[in-house]
Amino acid sequence: MDIFDWQTHAEWLAILRIGIGLWWLESVRHKPLRSFLRGGSMGWVDSLTKDHPIPAFAAVVRKASLSSQRRRVVTSWLVVLGEFSVGISLALGFVTPLGLIVGIFLNFNYFLLAGLKDQGEQGQNLMMLLIEVVLFATGAGMTWGIDAALF
């Protein structure tokens, strides 16, 4: 129990898990989806790769995501599907460890791409990474989640 005897530690972690899941879903909701899914944000991504502090990382991003219009569109779809799946996974506590691994991967890459150049992006991605690692280490999907009912 917590200091007020309101919730157990596992229940507080479940609240944190649900909140992060809803944050991921908000990340999808606020995007201009039609433009985004056509590769509309890739100009911003391209600008982040210029003079990047880790040239090898920038080169990988340019090759994998920016080298053709098709790759720009595929990357955009993967970002939206990844964020949506992490959001659903964490909000519902469904295959939570997998959702957390994907969330950690996304946040780590967002931090490397934008967080190293745009300090405004740094804090959010680092805090989400910290929360996702703690949730992963504590098995937070087993309280108030579908995982608890299935396993």
N, C-alpha and C positions, 0 to 999 in steps of 0.2 A: 504494500500500500504506500501511497505518497504521504507527505506530511499532513495533509488534510483528511486522509482516509476517503478520498473521492474515488480514486482509480488504482488499480494495481500497476506495477511497472510495465507489464505486458500490454495493458490497456492503453497506457500513455504512448507506448511505441506504436500501437495500432492506430491511434489518432494521428501520430506523426506520419505513418505510412499512408494513411488515407489522404492527409493533407498534401503530401508530395505527389500522390497519384492525381489529385485534383489539379495541382499546379501543372503537371505534364499535360493534362487535358486542356487546361487554359492556354497552354503554349500552342496547341493545335487550333483552338477556337479563335484566337486573336489574329491568326495569320490570314492574309488575303488569299484564300486557298486557290482560287482560279489562276491567279497570277503566279503564286508560289509553285503550284504543281506543274506549271509550264516552264519552270526554271527561272522565274522572275527574281529570285533572291540571289542568284548566282553572280550577279555583278558585284554585290556586296562581298560575297565570298572571295571573288577574284581580287578585290581591293585589299582584303585582309592578307592575301598571300604575297602581295608586293612588299618587299623589304621586311619579310617576316623574320623574327628572331631565330627561328629554327628553319633554315633554308631547305633541309631535306624533307621536313614535314610539309612545308608549302609545296614542294615539288610533287610529293605524293598526292596531295589534294588537287593540284592542277591536273595531273595525269588521270587520276581516278574520277574526278567530278567535273572538270572544266574543259576537257580536251575536245568535246563535241557537244552539240545541242542535245543529242540523245542521252549522253551521260549526265548533263545538267538536269534533264527531266527525271531520269532514273534516280539520281541522288535526291532530288526534291521529294519524290514519292517515298523513298526509303526513310527520309527524315520524318515526314508526316506519319507514315505507318509505324515507325519506331516509337515516336513520341506518343501516339495514340495507344499502341499496345502496352507501353510502360504505364501510361495513365490508367488504363483499364485494369491491368495486372495489380497495380498497387492499391487503387481505390477499392477493388473488390477482394483483394487478398487471394488472387488466383494465380497459380504458378509464380508466386512471389519471388523466390530466388532468381528465376530466369528474368523476370521483369526488372529486378534490381541490377542484375548483371548488364542488361541492355541499357538501363538508365546510367549506370556507372560509365559504360562505354561512350554513350552519347555525351554526357557531361564532361568527361575527360577530353574528348575530341573538341567539343565547343570551347573548353578552357584553352586547349592548345592553339586553336585557330583564332578565336576572338579575345579570350581572356588575357593573352600575353601582349596584345596590342591595344585593346580597349579596356582600361581599368574598370569601367562601369560594369563590364560583363564578368570580371574576375570573381567578385564576391559571390554572386548568385551561383555560379557553377561550382565554386569551391564548397559553399555551404550545402548544395544539393549532393555533391560527392560525399561529403562527410556524413550527411544523414543517410544516404544510400548504403554506405559501408557499415554504419552502425546497425541499420535495419537488417542488412544481410547477415551480420555477425550474430544478431540476436534472434533470428528466425521469426521476424515480426509478422509473417503471414499466418501464423498459427493462432492468432487472436482476432476475433471478429472478421474472419476471412473464409473464403470458400476452401482454401487449403486445409483448414482445420476440420471441415466436414468430410473432405475426401481422404485425408491421410490421418 
